[in-house]
Amino acid sequence: MSSSTMDRFSFSRSIRYAVLPAALMLGGCGSSSAPTPKTPEVSTEPDVTQPAEEPAAVKSRQPNMNTPGGITLPEGDLPEAPVKRSNPGEGGMSLPDDLDLGASRDASANNDSASVLVATAEDVSIEYAKWESVRAKAGKTGKVTVLDLWSLACGPCLKEFPNLVAMQKRFGEKVVAMSANVDFDGRKTRPPESYEPKVSEFLGGVEADFDNYIIQTPSDEVFEKIGIGSIPAVIVFDADGKLVKLFSDVGETAGFTYDADIVPLVEKLLN
């Protein structure tokens, strides 16, 4: 084949291949045998040269490094600090805000310590007094005197209190029994009088037929004056008004009971 023929053949083939794609494009989908020109794809990958912008929600959760530990404080006013309560010391019970006697009754079936709350209430003698006044009276009875400090919130107090009643009935007029409720913590919103209904119900239930007081001195001050950190606590005086023994729920007297500790001491003082 001559060179001129080869040139014509190459030129004719070039025109045919150039015209074919244009014809297919004008004719729609066309034949599946011919390759369809590819449309350049637009890349969806982020440009690594530019930092990705964080969502606004993520930014709002970033810790504030100006606060201790990097914790972000919530917007708005912060809640008030809890009311300071009596120091629980090394043992015993601290004084919570309230006690639901109805709930205690429901629990009494499975809790012996709550059984003292279910007795029928009777009329009892209850007075309001400052601690100094009650302390002075306990030292001027002219008899062996047992003064029990207790609270509606103190489980061990409630459990042992009937033993104070039993002791007083056992010794009769030979011994003076007294009780001092120290639930009042000094708050104006919860004055001593607010505890009277439940105190009266409890004392009537255990038939506390002796002098009972609701202390008008804040419990923290009472504990400080006595030198204790918590209750239960029982103070025993001899017939001359001398403080013979202070039983508290810490130290050598921790875990004291009337049967094992207080009654034997009273018997000794009577002899």
Beta strands, then each sheet from edge to edge (+ up, - down):
strand 1: 126-129
strand 2: 144-150
strand 3: 175-181
strand 4: 211-215
strand 5: 233-237
strand 6: 243-248
sheet 1: 1+ 4+ 3+ 2+ 5- 6+
end
